[in-house]
């Protein structure tokens, strides 16, 4: 059941990112809904689901829109795993956790993306790369994280026994 | 076996990472053709994306701003009175719209051009903030190749229709192909100033306008000069309209003249384009 919901989330994200979000381009920088859902799934479901959800989300995005296959898959996979590992030691019912995680992930995502395209010898100046890495996108994604977290919380909450809360 | 059990997670992560890095390397080199898997997904998703893109286009035309959504309740009454006024205006405007603007430019372009043009619709744009790429609904079956030039009809102040440069095809599939826009940072275009025939090179930049320089430092270029492609390097065809010079900056230490160019095409509202078929 949860696998089906995750597949639906991937499809919705692909449609949202490819066809609907570009019309909000008056915002200059667009929020990244795919990244936010990877972070949230990873917080709620742990590192296995987080990592492989990220992997598939990234693969589909690369196949549909990207130039080289695996760029987004690699970044989302690592983010999903890393957030999943960190999440186990934190209280996952606090709303600040997704906000902080998606903020940091956004910086990490753009930094990784810059490094990958730099090593693929696409020419991009350091100046504009820095502008993109520390852009208003961080704020957009953090706000978006609250909304996504609230709506997915009930669907994915794991009823495991936890100590020291 | 203890070793494998202990480091199972880390090994899986490392293995997947290595595989992905290899795929990135391989797929980046072979740049001209869309692979089987990409083609399969593209064929499934392109009608879906086309549908949502056209809806999005309509919504964004009628709303323009998401901010409107939050003040809908207040604006409802104001709008109802305005509807009546607009309906009247609409009848008058419909008469004008049917003749003018985009459709007229499109028709005029088809009439005046000596190139072989094919109309194409944009079905999706690449997500993310790094590149300006979009997908069109024509592919190999319609005769599109790698480096096919994409243009759009634009009307200048003097009322003449020109062929405005939009971008160039970077990847081709059966029914869709990916286009890289000229405001993309990875594209460089050789241009000439139409008034003086001075040449130079422009490049896309982050602020969705273009930056460039002139080969000759003493060249005479002023704000408002119109730029056309020069055809040097054969990447772009000759005599396609690029845009207008918005600003000229003299860089003393770099021994060249920097110019800021405003592209003629509004890339935020792009919807229908033409491909030049040889």
Interface residues (C-beta under 8 A of the other chain):
Chain A: X14 X15 X17 X18 X19 X20 X21 X22 X23 X24 X25 X26 X29 X30 X32 X34 X47 X51 X55 X60 X61 X63 X64 X65 X66 X67 X68 X69 X70 X71 X73 X74 X77 X78 X81 X110 X113 X116 X117 X120 X122 X123 X124 X125 X128 X131 X132 X135 X137
Chain B: X9 X13 X16 X17 X20 X21 X23 X24 X27 X28 X31 X35 X37 X38 X41 X42 X45 X48 X49 X52 X53 X56 X57 X59 X60 X65 X66 X123 X124 X125 X126 X127 X128 X129 X130 X133 X135 X170 X171 X178 X185 X186 X205 X206 X268
